[in-house]
Every structure is written in C-alpha cells, then in structure tokens.
Amino acid sequence: MMIFPDPKRVRFTLAVTVFCLLLPALAMSQDSPEDWPRFLGPQANGTSAETGLLDAWPTNGPVVLWEKAIGTGYGAPSIRENRLVFHHRRGDEEIVECLEAATGKSLWQFSNPSKYQDPYGYNNGPRCTPLLTSNRCYTFGAEGKLTCLELATGKLIWQRDTGNGIDFNVPNAFFGVGSTPILEGEMVLAMVGGQPDSGMVAFDAATGKTVWESVGRKNWEGVPMTGWPGERKVQWQSWEKQASYSTPLAVTIQGRRQVLCLTRQGLVSLDPRTGEVNFSFWFRSVATDSVNAMTPVVVDDLILISGAYYRVGSVLLQVQPGGKSVKEVWRGTALEIHWNTPVYHDGNLYAFSGRNEPDARFRCVEFKTGIVKWDRDEHWVPHSTPTPGVYGRGSGIKADGKLIVLGEGGLLGLFQLNPEHPVEVSRSQIPQLHYPCWAAPVLARKRLYLRSEDHLVCLDLAR
C-alpha cells in the first residue's frame, strides 16, 4: 500500500525550507542599525554599514531631533546602543557626560578637575573621543588623565594620571593630549609620549595597570630622517615630544597583528602583545612646532600617512614580507592632511587637504599612485566669518554609498563617491553650529551627530 504525504504538511515544510534559505538574504536586505563606539566608528576608518539613509537633504536640511549647548572641547561623541558619551570642559572641570542618544536626556556625569590652558589660544577642553565597550567607557583628558568608568552608571573603576610626572616623564604637548586610546584584546593602548621609551603604553583594560611601555630612544636612535635634506639620522634628545594627535590603528597585515602609531617623529609598528617594535619610519616636518594628526589608512599591505605642516605631504608605504620594514610607493603633496582622516573607497581617497583656511582643498586622490582625480577650492579668509557655501577644511564619513562631510564652519554636505568629478548631492548650513567644527560626523542608528566646540546636534537621516 502506498502512503501519500499530507499536502498541507508538504506545503508547510516547503515554506519553512524556503524561508530558512532566504533568511540570510532577507537579513542583509534590511536596514542595518550600527553603533559608533569609538573614534572613526565601528571599523576605525570613518565608514558605516548603515543603509536606508536619506538620498538627499530636505530643503531646510535634515530634521533636528535634539540639540544641546555643551562645554568646550574638540572630541567627537561615541555611541553604543542608546547611550551617547562625550567629553567636555566647563569652568575648571573636564566632564564625561552620558546622554540618551535618541533624546539628548542626560543620564550621568563624571568630572575631573582641570587646570589645562592651551598655549596657542585654542579652547581648553579635551581633544579625545570616548572609547565604549559593552560595559565600560574610557576617556583621555587634555592633561593626560586616562579614566575608566562604568558605562551604565558613570562610576569610576580606575584612573591613571599619565601627565603627573610620577609614572611617566611626558614633555608638554603643543595642544594638549589629543590621541584617542584604542582597545586591543584586554589592553587599552594610549599614546602617552613619555621619555625615554614610553611613547606608547599598554594598560590592563580591567585594572589600569601598566602592561608594557615602548617607543622612543631605543627605536628612533640612528633611524634615517627620510624626506629631510642631507643624509641625516636621528640623534635622540631627552626633551623630544613624542605624542602626536593621531589615534593608533590596530590592523592585520600579511597575517601579522600590529598597531600602527603615527607619532610626532613618524610611523611605528608594534606587536600589541609585547610592544616590540616591528619597524620605524621617520615622517615629520622640519618645523619644530609640527605635529601629525591623521590616522593611517591601510589597504592590504599598503599604509598611507600624511601631514599638512610645511609641505610634508603624504607617503604611501608597502609593508615588506616578514612585516619588519616598509618601502615607499609614492610621496607627494596631492594630500596634505591636517586633522581629518581620508575616506577610502574603490581605490580612491576622499579628503580635505590643507593646513590653514586659505589653502583648504577638497580632493579625490588615487590611492596607489597619488594622482589627483579632482580638486575643489574650499578656502576662506582666515579669522573671518566663514564664506557661505564653502566647506573650508572639513572631515567626512562614508555611509550608504555616499560621503557625508562637515565643513569647519558648520556646512553639512552629501556627495557621491565619484572619482571622475565632484558631485554634490545636497548641502545645508546647520544653524546651531559655528566655526570651528573640527570633530568628524558620527552616525548611529540613522541619526547623525555633529559637534562644534560647544554645541551638539542630532539629525534624523532615516529615509
């Protein structure tokens, strides 16, 4: 006797099977909310996987969900789930503040006393971006206080005062501490800038105890001063400033995990487990008061670094087999990056170039050759009101197939990622923002967060 299956059961089983097969594709097709828990976002390269964003700004710009007057500072906020944390200065205190990301409602605050005064007349607030994990928040103040807080409550877990002259001998930085720490494994890695060999320090993320110290006299002494006149080599000085304003980058190149640190002297590659130096490459201006500020851009075994002080320009380096040395691929002034980090897309870099307002450019540059694909003049007269419709120097992030840029005068733009010519889709002057806007945009869960030195704005980018 033949037994025929129940047609209803067959149809149900078939439907379940088809659904299971399509589930991954359906999941990928859904809009993907994403956090922005650290400097330069989830991948530390200024890109987000979020989709479902506005294709163009409305006539009056994106809808403002909330805005908040805040204390001074230059660091961007960081976001994890519905918690936004930013670092600012009010009076004689540096304040770490946590807000409800969707509404701007304050959830907690933690403060440290601060006597920092910028010697060049910039504001006295912190310069670094908070680093958030599932349960902790790490901040680095302008005077070097490295602080670990409980993310849910703001309760202090540990703190290290790296600038007190007791644990580390740190020469005064030009503009305060400005290199945001990163998390690698169970360690927080910070560019402390200590002499003679504490340029980089690894701290136990749970306790704050020092794990290793590295970078300084031992790795720089005798290194060729590439790009400088003559055949000079480094003669280390005990008063040398080591810390820059560039955030370290942890990457895997040729199967080797390493941390790239663009210090004041140049690029150093470290083994994150031990602090052992893989290679050192001299890269800085001949000017005494020069600094490096961009985070390296890494594609496969290629590393791009750039500076804007006195025509130092950019250099593309290729890591050699074994990971213990690099060679130059190209060097030039196609990009002179002051403080933003270029966005990489399909073989090209999109970035604002130029040290000061009069030489501000917005450019697309071919990554492997340094050839300028297109160039826009974005300059204005220094120390004046920014020219309407001009970005000046700025910064950008990549999301949903487009480039979102913020000019230093508060002009928000949306561009196509087009290497042939610049295609500006939308622009909108954000009235709550004013010069200087030097923190890059932050995108999380279809909300865009923008900061000037004393104001924070949340915009709705949902389509």
C-alpha positions as CSV (number, residue, x, y, z in Angstrom):
1,M,0.0,0.0,0.0
2,M,1.4,3.4,-1.0
3,I,1.3,6.2,1.7
4,F,0.9,9.7,0.3
5,P,2.1,12.7,2.5
6,D,-0.4,15.2,3.7
7,P,-0.4,18.1,1.2
8,K,-0.8,20.6,3.9
9,R,2.3,19.3,5.7
10,V,4.2,19.3,2.5
11,R,3.3,22.9,1.8
12,F,4.2,23.9,5.3
13,T,7.6,22.1,5.2
14,L,8.4,23.6,1.8
15,A,7.5,27.1,3.1
16,V,9.8,26.7,6.1
17,T,12.6,25.4,4.0
18,V,12.3,28.4,1.5
19,F,12.1,30.9,4.4
20,C,15.3,29.4,6.0
21,L,17.1,29.6,2.7
22,L,16.1,33.2,2.2
23,L,16.6,34.3,5.8
24,P,20.3,35.4,5.3
25,A,19.4,37.4,2.2
26,L,16.4,38.9,3.9
27,A,18.5,39.9,6.9
28,M,21.1,41.5,4.6
29,S,18.4,43.5,2.8
30,Q,17.0,45.0,6.0
31,D,18.3,48.4,7.1
32,S,21.2,47.8,9.4
33,P,21.5,49.9,12.5
34,E,25.0,50.2,13.8
35,D,26.8,51.8,16.7
36,W,29.7,54.2,16.6
37,P,31.5,53.3,19.8
38,R,35.0,54.7,19.1
39,F,37.0,57.3,17.2
40,L,36.2,56.9,13.4
41,G,33.5,54.4,14.0
42,P,32.9,50.7,14.2
43,Q,35.8,49.9,11.8
44,A,38.0,52.8,12.9
45,N,38.1,54.1,9.3
46,G,35.2,56.5,9.0
47,T,32.8,54.1,7.4
48,S,29.4,52.7,8.5
49,A,27.4,49.7,7.2
50,E,24.1,51.5,7.8
51,T,21.6,51.7,4.9
52,G,18.2,53.3,4.5
53,L,19.6,56.8,4.8
54,L,18.3,60.0,3.1
55,D,19.3,60.2,-0.6
56,A,19.3,64.0,-0.4
57,W,18.7,66.6,2.3
58,P,15.2,68.2,2.6
59,T,15.0,71.9,1.6
60,N,15.8,73.1,5.1
61,G,18.3,70.3,5.8
62,P,17.8,67.1,7.8
63,V,15.3,67.2,10.7
64,V,16.9,68.2,14.0
65,L,15.9,65.7,16.7
66,W,17.6,67.5,19.5
67,E,20.3,69.9,20.3
68,K,22.4,70.8,23.3
69,A,24.7,73.5,24.4
70,I,27.8,71.9,25.9
71,G,31.1,72.8,27.4
72,T,34.2,73.2,25.2
73,G,36.3,70.6,23.5
74,Y,37.1,69.1,20.1
75,G,36.5,65.4,20.5
76,A,33.5,63.6,18.8
77,P,30.9,61.7,20.8
78,S,30.7,57.9,20.8
79,I,27.6,55.8,20.8
80,R,26.7,52.3,22.0
81,E,23.1,51.2,21.7
82,N,21.1,54.2,23.3
83,R,24.0,55.7,25.2
84,L,25.9,58.6,23.8
85,V,29.1,59.7,25.7
86,F,31.0,62.9,25.1
87,H,33.9,64.7,26.9
88,H,33.8,68.5,27.5
89,R,35.1,71.3,29.7
90,R,33.0,73.6,32.0
91,G,34.9,76.0,34.2
92,D,37.7,74.2,35.9
93,E,36.3,70.7,35.3
94,E,36.5,68.2,32.5
95,I,33.2,66.3,32.4
96,V,32.4,62.9,30.9
97,E,28.7,63.0,30.2
98,C,26.3,60.3,29.1
99,L,23.1,61.1,27.2
100,E,20.2,59.1,25.9
101,A,21.2,59.0,22.3
102,A,17.6,59.3,20.9
103,T,16.6,62.3,23.0
104,G,19.6,64.0,24.4
105,K,18.4,63.5,28.0
106,S,21.4,63.4,30.5
107,L,21.9,60.1,32.2
108,W,25.0,60.6,34.3
109,Q,28.2,62.8,34.6
110,F,31.7,62.3,35.9
111,S,34.1,65.1,36.4
112,N,37.8,65.7,36.9
113,P,39.4,69.0,37.9
114,S,41.4,70.5,35.1
115,K,43.9,73.4,35.0
116,Y,44.8,72.9,31.4
117,Q,45.3,76.2,29.4
118,D,46.1,76.0,25.7
119,P,49.2,78.0,25.0
120,Y,48.1,78.9,21.4
121,G,44.7,80.3,22.3
122,Y,42.5,77.4,21.4
123,N,39.8,76.2,23.8
124,N,40.9,74.3,27.0
125,G,38.6,71.4,26.6
126,P,39.5,67.7,26.0
127,R,40.5,66.7,22.5
128,C,40.0,62.9,22.5
129,T,36.9,60.8,21.7
130,P,35.5,58.4,24.3
131,L,36.0,54.6,23.8
132,L,33.0,52.5,24.7
133,T,32.7,48.8,25.3
134,S,29.6,46.8,26.3
135,N,30.1,47.9,30.0
136,R,32.9,50.4,30.1
137,C,33.8,53.9,29.0
138,Y,37.5,55.1,28.6
139,T,38.4,58.7,28.2
140,F,41.7,60.6,27.9
141,G,41.8,64.2,29.1
142,A,43.8,67.2,27.8
143,E,46.2,66.9,30.8
144,G,46.6,63.1,30.3
145,K,44.1,61.6,32.8
146,L,43.2,58.2,31.4
147,T,39.9,57.3,33.0
148,C,37.8,54.1,33.0
149,L,34.1,54.4,34.0
150,E,31.2,52.0,34.3
151,L,29.1,52.7,31.2
152,A,25.7,52.2,32.8
153,T,26.3,54.5,35.8
154,G,29.5,56.6,35.3
155,K,31.0,55.1,38.4
156,L,34.8,55.3,38.5
157,I,36.6,52.0,38.0
158,W,40.2,53.2,37.7
159,Q,42.2,56.2,36.6
160,R,45.8,56.9,35.6
161,D,47.3,60.4,35.6
162,T,49.9,60.0,32.8
163,G,50.9,63.6,32.9
164,N,51.7,64.0,36.6
165,G,55.4,63.3,36.1
166,I,55.5,60.4,38.5
167,D,54.8,57.3,36.4
168,F,55.9,58.8,33.0
169,N,58.2,61.7,32.0
170,V,56.0,63.4,29.4
171,P,57.1,66.7,27.8
172,N,54.3,69.2,27.4
173,A,52.4,68.7,24.2
174,F,51.8,71.7,21.8
175,F,48.0,71.5,22.1
176,G,47.3,69.2,25.0
177,V,46.6,65.4,24.8
178,G,44.9,64.6,21.5
179,S,45.5,61.0,20.6
180,T,42.5,58.8,21.4
181,P,43.3,55.4,23.1
182,I,42.2,52.2,21.4
183,L,41.3,48.8,22.8
184,E,43.2,45.7,21.6
185,G,42.4,42.4,23.3
186,E,42.5,43.0,27.0
187,M,44.6,46.2,26.8
188,V,44.0,49.9,26.4
189,L,46.8,51.3,24.2
190,A,47.5,55.0,24.6
191,M,50.0,57.4,23.1
192,V,51.4,58.8,26.3
193,G,54.5,60.4,24.8
194,G,56.8,59.6,27.7
195,Q,60.6,59.8,27.7
196,P,62.8,58.0,27.0
197,D,60.8,54.9,25.8
198,S,57.2,55.4,26.8
199,G,55.8,56.9,23.7
200,M,53.2,54.2,23.7
201,V,51.9,52.4,26.8
202,A,49.6,49.4,27.2
203,F,47.3,49.4,30.2
204,D,45.3,46.5,31.5
205,A,41.8,47.3,30.5
206,A,40.3,45.9,33.7
207,T,42.7,47.4,36.2
208,G,44.6,50.2,34.6
209,K,48.0,48.6,35.5
210,T,50.9,49.1,33.1
211,V,51.5,46.1,30.8
212,W,54.3,47.4,28.6
213,E,56.0,50.6,27.5
214,S,57.5,51.2,24.1
215,V,58.7,53.8,21.5
216,G,61.4,56.4,21.9
217,R,65.1,56.4,22.1
218,K,65.5,52.7,21.5
219,N,63.7,52.5,18.2
220,W,64.4,56.0,16.8
221,E,68.1,56.5,17.5
222,G,70.0,56.2,14.2
223,V,66.9,55.9,12.0
224,P,67.3,57.7,8.7
225,M,65.4,61.0,8.6
226,T,63.7,60.2,5.4
227,G,62.5,63.3,3.4
228,W,64.8,65.7,5.2
229,P,67.8,67.4,3.5
230,G,71.1,65.5,3.5
231,E,71.6,62.0,4.8
232,R,70.8,62.8,8.4
233,K,70.0,60.2,11.1
234,V,68.1,60.6,14.3
235,Q,70.1,61.7,17.3
236,W,67.6,61.3,20.1
237,Q,67.1,64.2,22.5
238,S,65.8,63.7,26.1
239,W,63.4,66.6,25.7
240,E,61.8,65.4,22.4
241,K,58.0,65.4,22.4
242,Q,56.7,62.0,21.2
243,A,53.0,62.2,21.4
244,S,51.1,63.4,18.3
245,Y,47.3,63.9,17.7
246,S,46.9,60.7,15.6
247,T,44.9,57.8,17.0
248,P,46.7,54.4,16.8
249,L,45.3,51.8,14.5
250,A,45.2,48.0,15.1
251,V,45.3,46.0,11.9
252,T,46.4,42.7,10.4
253,I,48.9,42.9,7.6
254,Q,50.3,39.8,6.0
255,G,48.8,37.7,8.8
256,R,50.6,39.7,11.5
257,R,48.6,41.7,14.0
258,Q,50.2,45.1,14.6
259,V,49.4,48.5,15.9
260,L,50.4,51.5,13.7
261,C,51.3,54.6,15.7
262,L,51.8,57.8,13.8
263,T,53.9,59.6,16.5
264,R,55.4,63.1,16.2
265,Q,58.6,61.5,14.8
266,G,56.8,59.2,12.3
267,L,55.2,55.8,11.9
268,V,56.0,53.0,14.3
269,S,54.6,49.4,14.0
270,L,54.2,47.5,17.3
271,D,53.4,44.0,18.3
272,P,50.3,44.7,20.5
273,R,51.1,41.7,22.8
274,T,54.5,42.9,23.9
275,G,55.1,46.4,22.5
276,E,58.1,45.1,20.4
277,V,58.8,47.4,17.5
278,N,58.4,45.9,14.0
279,F,59.6,49.0,12.1
280,S,60.1,52.7,12.4
281,F,59.7,55.2,9.5
282,W,60.6,58.8,10.0
283,F,57.8,61.2,8.9
284,R,57.6,64.7,10.1
285,S,58.1,68.3,9.1
286,V,61.4,70.1,9.6
287,A,59.5,72.7,11.6
288,T,59.9,72.4,15.4
289,D,56.3,73.0,16.1
290,S,54.9,70.5,13.7
291,V,52.5,67.7,14.5
292,N,51.0,64.6,12.9
293,A,47.2,64.2,13.3
294,M,45.6,61.8,10.8
295,T,45.0,58.1,11.5
296,P,46.9,55.9,9.0
297,V,44.8,54.5,6.1
298,V,45.5,50.8,5.5
299,V,44.5,48.8,2.4
300,D,46.0,45.3,2.2
301,D,49.8,45.8,2.8
302,L,49.7,49.5,1.9
303,I,49.8,52.3,4.5
304,L,49.1,56.0,3.8
305,I,50.2,58.7,6.2
306,S,50.0,62.5,5.6
307,G,50.7,65.8,7.3
308,A,50.0,69.4,6.5
309,Y,52.8,71.3,8.2
310,Y,55.2,73.0,5.8
311,R,54.7,70.8,2.7
312,V,55.4,67.5,4.3
313,G,52.6,66.0,2.2
314,S,51.9,62.3,2.0
315,V,53.7,59.0,1.6
316,L,52.3,55.6,0.7
317,L,54.3,52.7,2.2
318,Q,54.2,49.0,1.4
319,V,55.0,46.5,4.2
320,Q,57.7,44.1,3.1
321,P,57.5,40.3,3.6
322,G,58.0,39.4,7.2
323,G,56.5,42.7,8.4
324,K,59.8,44.2,9.7
325,S,60.3,47.0,7.1
326,V,58.5,49.2,4.6
327,K,59.3,50.8,1.3
328,E,58.0,53.9,-0.3
329,V,55.5,53.5,-3.2
330,W,54.9,57.3,-3.8
331,R,55.5,60.6,-2.0
332,G,53.9,63.9,-2.8
333,T,51.6,66.8,-1.9
334,A,48.4,65.6,-3.5
335,L,47.1,65.4,0.1
336,E,48.3,67.5,3.0
337,I,46.1,66.3,5.8
338,H,45.8,68.5,8.8
339,W,43.4,66.7,11.2
340,N,40.9,64.8,9.2
341,T,41.4,61.2,8.1
342,P,40.7,60.4,4.4
343,V,37.9,58.1,3.4
344,Y,38.9,55.2,1.2
345,H,36.5,53.8,-1.5
346,D,37.2,51.6,-4.5
347,G,40.9,52.6,-4.9
348,N,40.5,56.3,-4.2
349,L,40.8,58.6,-1.2
350,Y,38.3,61.4,-0.5
351,A,39.7,64.1,1.9
352,F,40.1,67.7,2.8
353,S,43.7,68.9,2.2
354,G,45.5,72.0,3.5
355,R,47.0,73.3,6.7
356,N,45.1,76.6,7.0
357,E,41.8,78.2,5.8
358,P,43.4,79.9,2.7
359,D,44.8,76.6,1.3
360,A,41.8,74.4,2.0
361,R,41.0,71.9,-0.8
362,F,38.6,69.0,-1.2
363,R,40.1,66.3,-3.3
364,C,39.8,62.8,-4.7
365,V,43.2,61.1,-5.0
366,E,44.1,57.7,-6.4
367,F,45.4,55.6,-3.5
368,K,48.1,53.6,-5.2
369,T,49.5,56.5,-7.4
370,G,48.9,59.8,-5.6
371,I,47.3,61.2,-8.7
372,V,44.7,63.9,-8.1
373,K,41.4,62.8,-9.8
374,W,39.5,66.0,-8.9
375,D,40.0,69.1,-6.8
376,R,37.7,71.8,-5.3
377,D,38.8,75.1,-3.8
378,E,37.3,75.5,-0.3
379,H,39.3,78.3,1.1
380,W,38.2,81.4,3.0
381,V,40.0,84.4,4.6
382,P,41.4,83.3,8.0
383,H,40.0,84.8,11.2
384,S,36.8,85.9,9.4
385,T,33.3,84.6,9.2
386,P,33.3,81.5,7.0
387,T,32.2,82.2,3.5
388,P,28.6,80.9,2.9
389,G,28.6,77.7,0.9
390,V,32.3,77.0,1.4
391,Y,33.4,74.0,3.5
392,G,36.9,75.2,4.3
393,R,38.7,72.3,5.9
394,G,36.5,69.6,7.0
395,S,36.0,65.9,7.6
396,G,33.9,63.1,6.1
397,I,32.5,59.6,6.7
398,K,31.2,57.0,4.3
399,A,27.7,55.5,4.6
400,D,25.0,54.0,2.4
401,G,27.2,54.5,-0.7
402,K,27.7,58.2,-0.2
403,L,30.1,60.7,1.5
404,I,28.8,62.8,4.4
405,V,31.0,65.8,5.0
406,L,31.1,68.6,7.7
407,G,32.9,71.8,7.0
408,E,34.6,73.6,9.8
409,G,32.0,76.4,9.6
410,G,29.1,74.0,10.1
411,L,28.2,73.4,6.4
412,L,26.9,69.8,6.1
413,G,27.2,68.2,2.6
414,L,26.3,65.0,0.9
415,F,28.5,63.8,-2.0
416,Q,28.5,60.9,-4.4
417,L,31.6,58.7,-4.2
418,N,32.6,59.6,-7.8
419,P,36.2,59.6,-8.8
420,E,35.7,61.4,-12.1
421,H,34.4,64.7,-10.8
422,P,32.8,66.1,-7.6
423,V,29.1,65.5,-7.4
424,E,27.5,67.4,-4.5
425,V,24.0,66.0,-3.9
426,S,23.0,68.3,-1.1
427,R,24.3,70.9,1.3
428,S,22.8,72.6,4.4
429,Q,24.2,75.1,6.8
430,I,23.4,73.8,10.3
431,P,22.4,77.0,12.2
432,Q,23.2,75.6,15.6
433,L,26.9,75.1,14.6
434,H,29.7,77.6,14.1
435,Y,33.4,77.7,13.5
436,P,35.3,75.6,14.5
437,C,33.6,72.2,13.7
438,W,36.7,70.0,13.8
439,A,35.1,66.7,15.0
440,A,34.1,64.3,12.3
441,P,30.4,63.4,11.9
442,V,29.1,60.5,13.9
443,L,26.4,58.1,12.5
444,A,24.5,55.6,14.6
445,R,21.1,54.1,14.1
446,K,20.2,56.5,11.3
447,R,21.0,59.5,13.5
448,L,23.8,61.9,12.6
449,Y,25.6,63.7,15.5
450,L,27.6,66.8,14.8
451,R,29.7,68.8,17.2
452,S,31.1,72.3,17.1
453,E,33.5,73.3,20.0
454,D,30.5,74.0,22.3
455,H,27.3,72.6,20.7
456,L,26.0,69.1,19.9
457,V,23.2,68.5,17.4
458,C,21.4,65.2,16.5
459,L,19.9,65.0,13.0
460,D,17.5,62.4,11.5
461,L,18.9,60.7,8.4
462,A,16.3,58.0,8.1
463,R,14.7,57.7,4.7
